[in-house]
C-alpha cells in the first residue's frame, strides 16, 4: 500500500506573463529571504529557473522591474521557468 496521494495529473507546461519583482518571503521563519517573484495579473509566483539555484540566481535578479513572458512548470506558488523572454 502507498500512504500518499495518487498523482493523477500530468505535469504540463504553462505560459505566464507579468512583472518580475523582488520581495521578502517566508517572513519570520528560517526560510525568510528576498526572492524573485513573477507578479501576474491575478497572483504572484516564486520564480526559479528549472534546475537553477533555489535561493539566489543573479540572472533572474537582473530582470527585477521588467515584464516577461515565460514558459515552464507551475506547482502551487512556484513557477519553474524553462524559457524566459523579456517583453519589449
N, C-alpha and C positions, 0 to 999 in steps of 0.2 A: 504494500500500500504506500502511496505517496501522501505525505502530510500537507502538501502545499496546494495552491490553486492551480487549476489546469490553465495552460496557456492556449486559449482558443483563437486568439487573434494573431495574424501575421504582422511582422514588422513592415511598415510601409513608409516610403519617403513622402515628405510633405514639403511644400514651398511656403516660406513665410517672408513677409516684408515688414520693415519697421525701422526704428531708430536704435542705434547702439548707445547704451548708457552705462556708466559705472555707478554702482550702488552698493551700499553696505548690506550684506545678507547675513542671516542667522544671528542677529544681534543678541548678545547676552549668552551665547553658547561658545563652546571651544572651537566651533567652526566659523565663528564670526570673521568676516573678511570683506574686502572690496571686491566685488565680482563684476564681470562683464555681462550685461543683460541685453536682450533684444526686446524692445518695447513695441509691441504691435498695436493695432487699433483697439484690441479688446483685452490684451493680457501681456504680462512680462514673463520672459523665459530666461533662465540662466543659459548663456551662450558659450558653447565649447566647440572646438574643432574635434571631429571624430579622430580618436587616437591622440589628441592633444593633452597638454598638462591641465589637470582639473583645477589647479589653484592659481596659476599665473601664466598668461600667454600674451606676450608683447604684441604679437601680430593681430590679436583681437583688440587689445587696449588702444592701439593707434586708430581704430575705427570709431572710438567714442565720439559721439556728436554727429555721426554720419548716418545716412539712410542706406540700408542694404536690402538685398533680396538674397535669401539663402535656401538651399535645398539640403535636407538632412532628415534625421530621425527625431521624432518628438516623443518624450517619455515624461508625462506629467508636467513638471515645470522646468524640465531640462531639454534644450534643443541641441543635438549633436550635429553640427553642420559638416556636410561633405564638400559643399561648394558655396562660396560667398562671392557676391558681386556687389560692388558699390554702385548705388543708383546715382545717376548724373542729373 
